[in-house]
Amino acid sequence: MLEKADNQSTPRPATRDACIALVEWNWVGHHPTYFCLFAEALLSLGVQVRALCPAPEEVARKLGGLPSDWLARLSVEKLPGWADAPRGTPEGWKNLVSTARSLRVLDRLLRKSSRRPDLVFFACVHDWKFYHFGTLRPWFRWKWAGLYVHSFGFRPTKSPLYEHHRKWAKPERFLGRGKPAALATLDEGVVEKVEAMIGAGKCAVFPDIADATAPEIGDDTLAGKLRRQAAGRKIVLLSGTLYPQRGVDQFLKTALANPQWCFALVGEIPYFAEQGEGKALLERFLAEHPGAFYHPHKVPDGAVYNALVASCDAVWSVHVDWPGSSNTLTKAALFERPVLVGDGHLLAERVREFRLGEVCQEDSTASASQALQTMLDAPEEWVTQKQPQWREYRQKHSPERLRAAFEKILTHV
């Protein structure tokens, strides 16, 4: 277990002299992008940053171009991934033991350096990892804050995909007993509920930022291959880590119903590719669709990924019953591409508010087809009529907004 913290208090340093430990156990999907952009934002505010993550070499490489005086305030340290419970641990104790072991490793790393952090900022707070955090809080000596990435504890869902999430989504367990100094959320609609648990003024809304690296252009690039496959057809893009909640099944069904367009499926499919309806749909898509494009490999965020977005005509972001945010909307706004989302949650609210694209019924091929037709058949007319607020959305989800949100967090250091 963790060593219990003593009750002695230390003077709070001025924010400009503060040391922030930025912590991340995960290194898949959006996590590396968030982590590096968070580190950059904190450094821009003049604080010292201890960046702890599973891939320190990657972080050092990505941030290597920052000003030398910023890099002088940055240290990048290896943090092992989330610890498993030992073999033989009773099922009901596994999560508690796993959390305790992970926090103990972190605690030891934080104490090893001569510069102890004034605040530990968890880059991504997940319900299942923090379910027992309130219980372990007396043994975690550090003042902490973090980005609470999901909204399952505040926005109801019904899909069986999220049974696991709903089981652990009990934010009251760690927000009250865990005593965070502050908390960030990507969901502007849950701020009041969060502050009811942690105190007024302690919740900051983070922009859902995206890597804005210039696209890699060229005929021999992945985007070049996509354009050749499209052969003049309008391109509908679904890319990223293709979990079931990304709407892959519906994407394939919609593709098969619309052979006039090119449908690009880019990224790893972790679950369904080897069995069931998903595999059959994918095989039909590849065998029958004249504009099928499939790249079943991870594409790193940045120039290659951004070239795909810049090359498409519409971005598919029809998440299944998804209650939270997605920086796919930010990525689409960066390159001014209309986006298709499912109805019912935060993404639909934002698409309607900023007129970023169209909203469809997530389980309806006809609805998705009609929405795509609206955007693709006469794109100039759609833009003229819709007047999408891409620039305004980019500003709302910009690095400048991230710095302002971190400034609010740092007032609690």
Beta strands, then each sheet from edge to edge (+ up, - down):
strand 1: 19-23
strand 2: 48-53
strand 3: 74-78
strand 4: 119-125
strand 5: 144-148
strand 6: 183-185
strand 7: 203-205
strand 8: 235-239
strand 9: 262-266
strand 10: 292-295
strand 11: 314-317
strand 12: 339-342
strand 13: 357-360
sheet 1: 3+ 2+ 1+ 4+ 5+ 6+ 7+
sheet 2: 10+ 9+ 8+ 11+ 12+ 13+
end
